[in-house]
Amino acid sequence: MGEQSELVRELRTDSGLGQDRAHSARMYDYYLGGKSNYIVDRQAAEELVTLFPAIAVAARANRAYMHRAGRFLARQGVRQFVDVGIGMPAMPNLHEVVQSLVPDATVVYVDNDPIVLVYADELGNGTPEGAIRCVEADVRQPNELLAAVERTGCIDFDQPVALSLHALLDFIPDELHPHQIVGQLLGWLAPNSYLSLTHCTGDFSPDAWRAVVDAYGHRGVPVRARTKDEVRRFFHELDLVDPGLTVAHRWRPAPESGPMVPDKRVALYAAVARESTAL
Ligand SMILES: C[S@@+](CC[C@H](N)C(=O)[O-])C[C@H]1O[C@@H](n2cnc3c(N)ncnc32)[C@H](O)[C@@H]1O
C-alpha cells in the first residue's frame, strides 16, 4: 500500500475529518466517474441523481469548461494560476492543461478539505520549468487564503494571475456574503489578471434545483443555486471576455466538446473576465 493510501486509511479512522458524511468534492468525483469517494458520498450522489438526472452531465460540462478556460488563459499569456476549491484530482487537471501550453506556468491549488489535499498529492510536480503547490485554506477567509498562497513563493501578486473559482461559490450561502468574498480576492490581483468562475443555477429547472439544494442541505452540505443576475454580480467591474456569462457548454465550445445538450441539463453558468483597472 502506498504512502497516500496509508494516510487516507488513517484519516478514515479519524471521525473529526467528516468521512462519515457526504462531501461535495467526493460526490462530484462520483458524478465524474472517479474512484475517490466513499459509500456515504455515493448514496448522497445517487439520491441527487433521482432529483436531477443530468447532474453528471453538468459535472462533465463544468470540467470541460475548466479545460477550455485554462487553455484560453494560457494563450492570453497568463503564467500564474490560483485554483480555489480543487476537488479530487481528475486528469487532466488545471496544471496539465496550462503547462502543456506554457511549461513554466505556476499553479497553486487551494482547498479547505484535508482529505482533498491528501488526494492532491497525486497531482505530482508538473513540468520541470513550472511549479505546482497545494495550500489548505478557506475561501470564507479570503485575505488569509491569498496570504497563504503568497507564502508559497510561487505567485507574485504584482503580476497577472488567473483566479479560478469553479463550482465553489455554490457552497457559500448568502449570509457569508460570497460577493464580498470575491471582491476581497480580486482586490489582491494586478491589472490584466483574470477571474474564471462557474456556478450552478436553478434558472432552467427551478423545482428540480430546489429539491437538489434541499437534499444537499439535509446531508449537511449547504448549497445555493444562483440566478444569472446573481452570478453576473461576481464579475462586477470586470471586463467579461467574449461570449460573456453563459451556460458552461456554450463558452467557446471546442471541436471535442461534442453535440450541444439542452441548457437545462448543464444548469451551470460560466465566464472568464479580465481585471483591467489599476488598483
Ligand atoms: C464541486 S468541487 C469543484 C472542483 C473543481 N473546482 C472543479 O470545478 O472541477 C468543490 C470543491 O470546493 C471545496 N470547497 C468547498 N468549500 C470550500 C471553502 N469554504 N474553501 C475552500 N474550498 C472549499 C471542496 O472541498 C471541493 O474540493
The ligand as a Gaussian input file, in Angstrom:
#p B3LYP/6-31G(d) Opt

LIG

0 1
 C      -17.594000      20.559000      -6.551000
 S      -15.902000      20.637000      -6.116000
 C      -15.271000      21.583000      -7.506000
 C      -13.942000      21.034000      -8.026000
 C      -13.274000      21.814000      -9.142000
 N      -13.154000      23.231000      -8.829000
 C      -13.987000      21.691000     -10.461000
 O      -14.743000      22.612000     -10.819000
 O      -13.815000      20.691000     -11.160000
 C      -15.879000      21.883000      -4.818000
 C      -14.570000      21.978000      -4.088000
 O      -14.591000      23.154000      -3.261000
 C      -14.034000      22.848000      -1.996000
 N      -14.577000      23.785000      -1.019000
 C      -15.840000      23.838000      -0.536000
 N      -15.961000      24.832000       0.353000
 C      -14.743000      25.447000       0.411000
 C      -14.230000      26.544000       1.149000
 N      -15.029000      27.207000       2.011000
 N      -12.940000      26.912000       0.972000
 C      -12.144000      26.230000       0.095000
 N      -12.573000      25.162000      -0.618000
 C      -13.857000      24.770000      -0.469000
 C      -14.441000      21.405000      -1.746000
 O      -13.635000      20.770000      -0.777000
 C      -14.287000      20.817000      -3.143000
 O      -12.969000      20.345000      -3.344000

